[in-house]
Amino acid sequence: MTTRVKADLGLVLATLIWGCNFVVVKAVLHHASPFVFLAVRFFLASLILAILYRSSLRNLTRADLRAGVILGLFLFAGYALQTSGLVLTTASKSAFIIGSAIVLVPVFLALFWGRHATVWMWMGAAAGTAGLYILTVPAQGLGALNRGDLMTFCAAILFALHIIFVGQYTPHHPVFALTMIQVATAAALNALFIPIAAVTGIERPRIDASPAFFLALLITVVGATVIAFSIHVWAQRHTSPSHAALVFSLEPVFAAITSFFVLGERLGQRSLAGAALILGGILVAELLGPVHAIADSTDATTDVVDVEP
C-alpha cells in the first residue's frame, strides 16, 4: 500500500469520525453552550496531545510555534463564525456553505498562488458541490441569504485556508507538535471568547455536568479531536489541499448515515442522490486524474505554495 493510499484512507477515517461526531455534538449542546463546550473540548484534547506527543514538543523552534498558532487561529475563527452564523441561519444552509470549501481551496490556490488543480480535480469538486447542495439543502432551495449566511461563508473561507496551510506546514514542521499547538491555541481563544459572547448576546455561557455530557465530551475529545486531528495533519503531509478538501466533502454523507442508524432520521432520494454525487466526484478525482497530479511523497504537491513562516 502506497503512502498516498494510506493518506487517503486516513483522511476518509478522519472524515468518518467527524461525520459520526455530528450526532454527538447535537446531543452535547443540550448540556453546554457552544463556546464553553469548544473551550473544554479543545483544552482537554490539548492536554492529552501534550502527553502523547511530549517528545515532539522538546525541540520546538519559534517557527514551529508560529505555524501551530496560525493553524489554531484559523481553526478557532472558523468555528466561532460557524457557531455564530448558526444563530441566524438554518443548519442546512450552514452545512452547504461550509462545504463550499471544496471549491474554495483550488480557487484560492489558483488565484493567489498560481497553483492550478487538474481538470479532473475541478470536475470532482463540481460534482461534490452539487452533491452537497442536494444532500444538505431542502427541495425549496436556500431561500434569502442573511447576515448569518455571510458569517458562515467567512467560516468556509477560514476552513479552506486552514486546509491549505496544513498542507504547507506539515512537510516542514513536526506533525504531531503542530496538532497539539493548534488545538491548544483554539482552546485558549475559545476560553477568551466566552465572556465576549456573553456580553454581546451571542450565547449565554452554561454547562450541565451530567453523565450524558461527560460521555459526549469523552467521545468528542478523544475521537473527534485527538485521533481525527492527528490523522488529518499527518495525512495532509502526503496529499494536496485540493484533494483533502474533496475527501472532507464526505462528512455530511457520514453524518446522514449516522443520523439514520442512531436517530432514525430518514434518508430520502435527495440524500442518496447527493451522497452518490459526492462519492462520484471523489472517484473522478482519485481514479481518472493523472498519476503525477499528487506526488506519492512527503514533499511538495502540485497545489502547495511555499508560505513558510
N, C-alpha and C positions, 0 to 999 in steps of 0.2 A: 504494500500500500504506500503510495507516494505521500510526501509531506503535504502537497496541495489537497489531496483527497482527505487526509486526516484533518486539515484545517477546515475544509468544507463541512465535514461531519461534526467538527467541534462547533462551528457556527450554527449548524442546524440544532445541535443539542442545546446550546445556549438559548436559541430562539424558542425551542420547545419548552424549556424551563420558564422563560418569561411569559410565554403564551399561557401555560398552565397556571402561572402565578397570578394571572388576571383575576381569576375566581377568588383566590386568597385575599388579594388586595381589596376587592369589593367587600369581602366579609370584614376585614380588619378595620376598614374606615367606619364601620358602625361602632367601633370601640375607641377610636382615636381620630383626632383631626389630622389632615394630610401632612402638614409640615412637622407636627410633633412626631407622627409616625415615621416620616422620612428621616428626621434627625436621629431618632432612636435606631432605626434600621441601619443607617449608614455608620453610626457610631459603633454599634456592636460588631458590625461586619469589619470595620477598620481594626478593631481590637483583635479579632480572630485572624485577619490577614497579617497583622503585625507579628503575631505569634508564629503563624505558619511560615512566613517569609522573612523571618528576622535575619537570616544570613544574607539575604539580598539587600537589607537595609544598612548593613555595616559600612559599606564603602560608597555611599551615595555621594554624588557630586552636586554642585549647585545647579547644573544643567538638568540632572535627573529630577531634582525637586521642582524646578521651574516647569518642566514638561508635565509632571504629575499634577501640579496645581492648575495648569492651563486646562488639562482634561477635566479636572474636578469642577472648574468654573463652568465649562460647557455643560457638564452633567447637571450641576445644581440649577443653573439658569434655565436649562431645558425643562427640567421637572417643575420648577417654580412657575414658569409661564404656562406649561401644560395644565398644571393644577389650578392656577388662577383662571385660565381660559375656560375650564370645565364649569366654573360657576356661572358663566354667561352663555355657554353654548351646549349643544347636545353631545352625548357620548359618541354617537355615530359620526357626526361631523368631525369631532376631535380625532377619532381613530383614523378617518380618511386623510385629514390634513397632516397628521403626524406621519402617516405612511408615505406622504409625498417626498420624504427624504430619499426614497429610492431613485427619484428623478433628480432631486437637488444635488446629490453627490456628484454624478457625472457632469451635470450642468456647471457647477461651481469649478470643478477641475478643468473643464474645457474653457470657460470664460476667463477665469482669474489666473490659471497656471498653465494654460496651453497644453493640457494633457487630455487627449481625446480617447474616449472609450470606443470599443469596436462597434460595428453596425449591429452585431448580434446582441451585444450588451444593451444598446439602445432599444432594440426590439423587445428584449426581455423585460427592460424597465417599463416600456409602454404597456406590455401585456400585464405586468404586475400591478401597475397603477389602475388599469381598467378593472382588474380583479379585485383590488382593494375597494374601488368605488362600489362595485356590485355587492361585495361582501358586507361593507360597513354602512352604506347609505340606503335609507328606505326607498321604496319604489317611487314615492312622491318627490324625491330629489333632496338636495341640500337645503333649499329654502333661502331666505335672505341671509346675507353674511352680516355679522355684527362684530363688536369690539373683541368678544371672546374668540371669534374665529381668527382675527388678526393676531391676537396673543398666541394662539395655538400654532399659527403659521410661523411666527417668530421662533417658537419652540422647535418646530421642524427644521428650521434653518440651523439652530444651535445643535440639534442632534446630528444633522448632516455634517456640520463642521467637526463634531466630536468623532464621527466615524473617520473623516479624512485625517485628522490629526493623530488618532490612534494608529492608523496605517503608516503615518510618517514616523512617529516617535518610537514604535516598537523595535525597528531594526537597530536603533542607536542607543537604547536605554534598557536597563534590566526590566523585563516584562512584569514580573510579579511585584516589584517595588513600585512600578507605575500604577498597578492595580490598587495597591494599598494607599498610595498618596492621593490618587483621585477620589477614592471612596472617603478617606479622612477629610479631604477638602470639602466634599459635598456635605458631610456630616456637620462640620463646623459652620458652614454657610447656612444650612437649614436651621441649625440651632439659633444663629444670629437673626434669622429672618422671622422666627416665631413671634417676638414682640412687635415687629413691624407689621406682620399680617394681622395681629390682634388690633393694633391701633387703627389701621386703615380699613378694618372691617372685612378683610379677605376671608378670615376664618376666626373662630373663637377657639383658642387652644383647649384641648380636652384629651383625657386619656382614661380609659376604663381598664384597670388592671385585673381583668378576668382571665380564667383559664383559656378561654377561646382566643383572647388577644395574644397571650403568650405563645400559644400553639401556632397561630398565624405568623407571629413575629419570628418564631424559630424557622419556619419554612421560608419566609422572605429573606431573612438574614443569611442563612446557610445556603439555601438553594439558589434563590434569585439574585443574590449579591456576591457572596464569597465564591461559589462554584461558577455561576454563569459569567460574572465579570472576569474571573481568572481565565476561563476558556476563551472568552471573546478577545481579550487583549493578546493572548498567546496566538490564537488562530489568525488574527489580522496581521500578524508578522509574516504570514505565508500566503497572503492573498491580497487582492486590491480592494480599496474602499468601495468602488462601484459594485464589485461582486458581493462584498459583505452586506451592503445596503439592500441588494436584491434578495439575498437569503433572509434578511431580517423581515422582509415583507410576509414571511410565513407566520409571524407572530399572531395576527388576527385569525389565521386558519387554526392554529393550535388552540387559541382562546375559544373559538367557536366549538371545536371538538370537545374541549374540556367542559364547557358550559353544557353541552349536550349530555355528557355522561354524568356530571356531578350535579348540575342544577336542573336537568331535564328540559333545557331550552331547546326549542325545535330548530332543526336545520332544514330550511326550505330550499326550493330550487335556486333562488338567488344566491344563497350561501354556498351551495355546491358548485354553481357556475363560477362564482367569484374565486373560490378555492382552486378550481380547475385552471382558471386563467393564471393565477399566481404560480401554481406549480408548473404550468406550461411555460411561463416566462423564465423561470429558473432553469428549466430543462433546455430551453433555446439557448440561453447564455452559456450554460455549462457544457452542452454536448455539441453545439454547432459552431461555437466560437473558435477562432484559430488557436492552435496549440500554444503559440507564442504570446497570446494575449496576456496571460498571467504567468510569470516565471515560477517554476517549481523550486524556489529557493528562498532564502531569508533576506535577500537584498531587494533592490528597488523593483517595483511593479510598474506597469505601463501608465498608470494614472496617479502616481505618487510624486509629489514635488518636494524638493528639499526646503523645509522650513525649520531646520534645526535651531533650537533656541541657543 
